[in-house]
């Protein structure tokens, strides 16, 4: 099926909260491919001279990380999980980076000390940084979520429902497993980047993107509380917390529960194995809730008797 024949959900439907109260912008059947258009996290307001406009700053303050959705997945019920397979990511705008002098002692202060917006051209899969520097693109979806149990959560935030977790593993070829808390799951997408280093210590290369994905409905594993990710090389659990250390420990615990439930090992033996083979990584330190992931190479799964069949 060509992309032109897919259901397409436009970025004009972007909202600034994850909520079951939003009007559905459409619905998809399990296994049906669909396309989602996203705006950059600034809604395009910080490109060019727009950076200098008070109205642009007011819009961004109110709508930062606006997300396209909600997209209903037919048949998804609270207590299920929805597996979102990311097929393609197409960058459809220049990359925008908001930066400052970065002279403050604490990098935490760099995030707000900004005096310039740069528009970075993307050509032939590379981002031109200027001064002869360029880097290859590595597109990532910063915000992907199912509607939370609560009525409304701002799109700049994250939780067990997913959200603004800024995990570099959420890219083409990956499958993101999200807990379902609302009828129809109600998916949201946004805050895409052309490339981002782990941690997002400074603003990333924000861009508009077209996403091609599909969603399937699964029985939620009893041990699953937070999002899971499956890539071609590894599996991961993703957790957000006000303290990064706690996010990292909880991500490890989520992985431990996953392995314990599916391998048949005792919790002690599973913990010993993961203590040597799992990796706890930083996703982002830029938001109120920091995000960590715990990864395990897929080359370990056969030994553990685990399978990710149907998840990529």
C-alpha positions as CSV (number, residue, x, y, z in Angstrom):
1,X,0.0,0.0,0.0
2,X,1.4,3.4,-1.0
3,X,1.6,6.2,1.5
4,X,-0.8,8.2,-0.6
5,X,-3.5,5.6,0.1
6,X,-3.1,5.6,3.8
7,X,-5.4,7.4,6.3
8,X,-3.6,10.7,7.0
9,X,-3.9,12.7,10.2
10,X,-2.8,16.3,9.8
11,X,-0.7,18.4,12.2
12,X,-3.6,21.0,12.1
13,X,-5.2,18.6,14.6
14,X,-2.4,19.1,17.1
15,X,-3.3,19.6,20.8
16,X,-1.3,20.6,23.9
17,X,-2.5,17.9,26.2
18,X,-2.8,14.1,26.3
19,X,-6.5,13.5,27.2
20,X,-9.3,11.1,26.6
21,X,-11.6,14.2,26.4
22,X,-10.3,15.3,23.0
23,X,-12.4,14.7,20.0
24,X,-11.0,11.7,18.0
25,X,-9.3,12.8,14.8
26,X,-9.9,9.4,13.3
27,X,-9.7,5.7,14.0
28,X,-7.7,2.8,12.6
29,X,-8.1,-0.9,12.6
30,X,-5.5,-3.1,14.3
31,X,-2.7,-3.7,11.8
32,X,-3.8,-0.9,9.5
33,X,-1.0,1.4,8.4
34,X,-1.7,5.1,8.8
35,X,0.2,8.4,8.4
36,X,0.6,11.2,11.0
37,X,1.8,14.7,10.2
38,X,3.6,16.4,13.1
39,X,4.7,20.0,13.5
40,X,8.1,20.8,15.1
41,X,7.9,21.4,18.9
42,X,7.7,25.2,18.4
43,X,4.8,24.9,15.9
44,X,7.1,26.5,13.2
45,X,7.0,29.7,15.2
46,X,10.7,29.9,15.9
47,X,11.9,29.6,12.2
48,X,13.5,32.7,10.7
49,X,12.2,36.1,12.0
50,X,9.4,34.4,14.0
51,X,11.9,33.9,16.8
52,X,11.8,37.6,17.5
53,X,8.0,37.8,17.8
54,X,6.4,38.2,21.2
55,X,3.3,36.4,19.7
56,X,5.6,33.4,18.7
57,X,7.0,33.2,22.2
58,X,3.5,33.3,23.7
59,X,2.3,30.5,21.4
60,X,5.3,28.3,22.3
61,X,4.9,28.9,26.0
62,X,1.3,27.7,25.8
63,X,1.7,25.0,23.2
64,X,5.3,23.6,23.4
65,X,5.4,20.0,22.1
66,X,1.9,20.1,20.6
67,X,1.0,16.6,19.5
68,X,-1.2,15.3,16.7
69,X,-4.0,13.1,18.0
70,X,-5.9,11.4,19.4
71,X,-6.0,8.5,16.9
72,X,-8.4,5.8,18.1
73,X,-7.3,2.1,17.7
74,X,-10.5,0.1,17.3
75,X,-10.9,-2.7,19.8
76,X,-8.4,-1.4,22.3
77,X,-9.8,-1.5,25.9
78,X,-8.5,-0.3,29.2
79,X,-6.2,-3.0,30.6
80,X,-4.8,-3.9,27.1
81,X,-1.6,-2.8,25.6
82,X,-1.1,-1.3,22.2
83,X,2.0,-2.0,20.1
84,X,2.8,0.9,17.8
85,X,5.2,-0.1,15.0
86,X,7.1,2.8,13.4
87,X,7.6,2.1,9.7
88,X,8.9,5.3,8.3
89,X,9.9,8.8,9.5
90,X,10.1,11.5,6.8
91,X,11.6,14.9,7.8
92,X,9.5,17.6,6.1
93,X,11.1,20.9,7.4
94,X,14.4,22.4,8.2
95,X,15.7,21.6,11.7
96,X,15.3,24.4,14.3
97,X,17.7,24.8,17.2
98,X,17.3,27.3,20.0
99,X,20.6,28.0,21.6
100,X,22.4,30.4,23.9
101,X,25.9,31.2,25.1
102,X,26.1,28.3,27.5
103,X,28.4,30.1,29.8
104,X,26.4,29.4,33.0
105,X,28.2,27.1,35.5
106,X,25.3,24.7,35.5
107,X,24.1,23.1,32.2
108,X,20.6,23.1,33.7
109,X,20.7,26.9,33.2
110,X,21.6,26.6,29.5
111,X,18.2,25.3,28.7
112,X,16.5,28.7,29.4
113,X,19.4,31.1,28.6
114,X,18.7,31.3,24.8
115,X,19.4,34.2,22.5
116,X,19.4,32.7,19.1
117,X,17.3,30.4,16.9
118,X,19.1,28.6,14.1
119,X,17.5,27.0,11.0
120,X,19.6,24.1,9.9
121,X,19.3,22.8,6.3
122,X,18.9,19.0,5.8
123,X,20.0,17.5,2.6
124,X,21.0,14.0,1.5
125,X,20.4,12.7,5.0
126,X,22.8,15.2,6.6
127,X,22.2,18.2,8.9
128,X,24.4,21.2,8.1
129,X,25.6,22.8,11.3
130,X,27.7,25.6,9.8
131,X,31.5,26.1,10.2
132,X,32.0,23.1,7.9
133,X,30.3,20.8,10.4
134,X,27.5,18.3,9.5
135,X,26.0,15.2,11.1
136,X,23.9,12.4,9.7
137,X,20.2,12.5,10.5
138,X,18.8,10.0,13.0
139,X,15.1,10.8,13.2
140,X,13.4,10.2,16.5
141,X,9.8,10.7,17.9
142,X,10.1,12.6,21.2
143,X,6.5,12.3,22.2
144,X,4.4,9.2,21.7
145,X,1.6,8.3,24.1
146,X,-1.7,6.7,24.7
147,X,-4.3,8.7,26.6
148,X,-3.6,8.6,30.4
149,X,-6.1,7.5,33.0
150,X,-6.3,11.1,34.3
151,X,-8.4,13.5,32.3
152,X,-5.6,15.7,31.0
153,X,-1.8,15.9,31.1
154,X,0.2,18.6,29.3
155,X,2.1,17.3,26.3
156,X,5.4,18.5,27.7
157,X,5.0,15.9,30.5
158,X,5.4,12.1,30.6
159,X,4.2,9.1,32.7
160,X,3.2,5.5,32.5
161,X,1.2,6.4,29.4
162,X,4.4,7.5,27.5
163,X,4.5,11.1,26.5
164,X,7.5,13.4,26.3
165,X,10.2,10.8,27.1
166,X,12.6,11.7,24.3
167,X,14.0,8.2,23.9
168,X,16.3,7.8,20.9
169,X,15.1,4.2,20.5
170,X,11.7,5.5,19.2
171,X,12.6,5.6,15.5
172,X,11.9,3.8,12.3
173,X,11.8,0.0,12.7
174,X,11.0,0.2,16.4
175,X,7.8,-1.0,18.2
176,X,6.6,0.9,21.2
177,X,4.3,-1.0,23.6
178,X,2.0,1.4,25.6
179,X,-0.4,0.6,28.4
180,X,-4.1,1.3,27.4
181,X,-6.1,3.3,29.9
182,X,-8.8,4.7,27.7
183,X,-11.3,3.2,25.2
184,X,-9.5,3.1,21.9
185,X,-6.1,3.7,23.3
186,X,-6.1,7.3,21.8
187,X,-2.6,7.8,20.4
188,X,-0.7,11.0,20.2
189,X,2.6,11.8,18.2
190,X,4.9,14.8,18.2
191,X,8.1,16.6,19.2
192,X,10.2,14.9,16.5
193,X,13.9,15.6,16.1
194,X,16.2,15.2,13.1
195,X,18.9,14.0,15.6
196,X,19.3,14.2,19.3
197,X,22.1,13.0,21.6
198,X,21.2,11.0,24.8
199,X,20.3,13.4,27.6
200,X,19.0,16.3,25.5
201,X,21.3,18.6,27.5
202,X,20.9,21.4,24.9
203,X,17.9,21.9,22.6
204,X,17.7,19.3,19.8
205,X,17.3,19.7,16.1
206,X,13.5,20.0,16.1
207,X,11.6,19.3,12.9
208,X,8.2,18.6,11.4
209,X,7.9,15.0,10.4
210,X,5.5,12.6,8.7
211,X,5.2,9.3,10.5
212,X,4.0,6.0,9.0
213,X,2.9,3.6,11.7
214,X,0.5,0.8,12.6
215,X,-1.0,-0.3,15.9
216,X,-2.0,-3.7,17.2
217,X,-3.9,-4.6,20.3
218,X,-2.4,-7.1,22.7
219,X,-3.1,-8.5,26.2
220,X,-1.1,-6.3,28.6
221,X,1.6,-8.3,30.4
222,X,0.8,-8.5,34.1
223,X,4.4,-7.3,34.9
224,X,4.1,-4.2,32.6
225,X,3.5,-0.8,34.1
226,X,5.6,1.5,31.9
227,X,6.3,1.6,28.1
228,X,8.4,-1.0,26.5
229,X,10.4,-0.8,23.2
230,X,11.5,-3.5,20.8
231,X,14.2,-2.7,18.1
232,X,16.1,-5.0,15.8
233,X,19.0,-5.1,18.3
234,X,17.5,-4.8,21.8
235,X,14.5,-4.6,24.1
236,X,14.0,-1.7,26.5
237,X,11.8,-0.4,29.3
238,X,11.3,3.3,29.7
239,X,10.6,5.2,32.9
240,X,10.2,8.9,33.9
241,X,10.8,10.3,37.4
242,X,11.7,13.6,39.0
243,X,15.1,12.1,39.9
244,X,17.1,10.5,37.2
245,X,18.6,8.0,39.6
246,X,15.1,6.7,40.5
247,X,14.1,6.6,36.8
248,X,17.1,4.4,36.1
249,X,16.5,2.1,39.0
250,X,12.8,1.8,38.1
251,X,13.6,1.1,34.4
252,X,15.9,-1.7,35.6
253,X,13.1,-3.0,37.8
254,X,10.7,-3.0,34.9
255,X,13.2,-5.0,32.9
256,X,13.7,-7.4,35.8
257,X,9.9,-8.0,36.0
258,X,9.7,-8.6,32.3
259,X,12.5,-11.1,32.3
260,X,11.3,-12.8,35.5
261,X,7.8,-13.2,34.0
262,X,8.8,-14.6,30.6
263,X,12.1,-16.5,31.3
264,X,11.0,-18.7,34.3
265,X,14.0,-17.6,36.2
266,X,13.8,-16.7,39.9
267,X,13.9,-13.0,40.5
268,X,17.3,-13.4,42.1
269,X,18.8,-15.2,39.1
270,X,17.2,-12.8,36.7
271,X,18.6,-9.8,38.7
272,X,22.1,-11.4,38.6
273,X,21.9,-11.9,34.9
274,X,20.6,-8.4,34.2
275,X,23.2,-6.9,36.5
276,X,25.8,-8.1,34.1
277,X,24.0,-7.8,30.7
278,X,21.5,-4.9,30.9
279,X,22.4,-1.3,30.3
280,X,20.7,1.7,32.0
281,X,20.9,4.7,29.8
282,X,19.8,8.3,30.0
283,X,17.1,9.4,27.6
284,X,16.6,13.0,28.6
285,X,17.4,15.3,31.6
286,X,15.7,18.4,30.2
287,X,12.2,18.0,31.5
288,X,10.6,18.1,34.9
289,X,10.5,14.4,34.8
290,X,13.8,12.8,33.7
291,X,13.6,9.7,31.6
292,X,15.8,6.6,31.6
293,X,15.7,3.3,29.7
294,X,17.0,-0.1,30.5
295,X,18.1,-2.1,27.5
296,X,18.9,-5.8,26.9
297,X,20.4,-7.2,23.7
298,X,18.2,-9.5,21.7
299,X,21.1,-11.9,21.6
300,X,20.3,-12.7,25.2
301,X,16.6,-13.7,24.6
302,X,17.2,-17.3,23.3
303,X,19.2,-18.1,26.4
304,X,16.4,-16.7,28.6
305,X,13.7,-18.5,26.7
306,X,12.1,-15.2,25.8
307,X,10.4,-14.1,22.6
308,X,9.2,-10.8,21.2
309,X,7.3,-12.4,18.3
310,X,4.9,-9.9,16.8
311,X,6.7,-6.9,18.2
312,X,9.3,-6.5,15.5
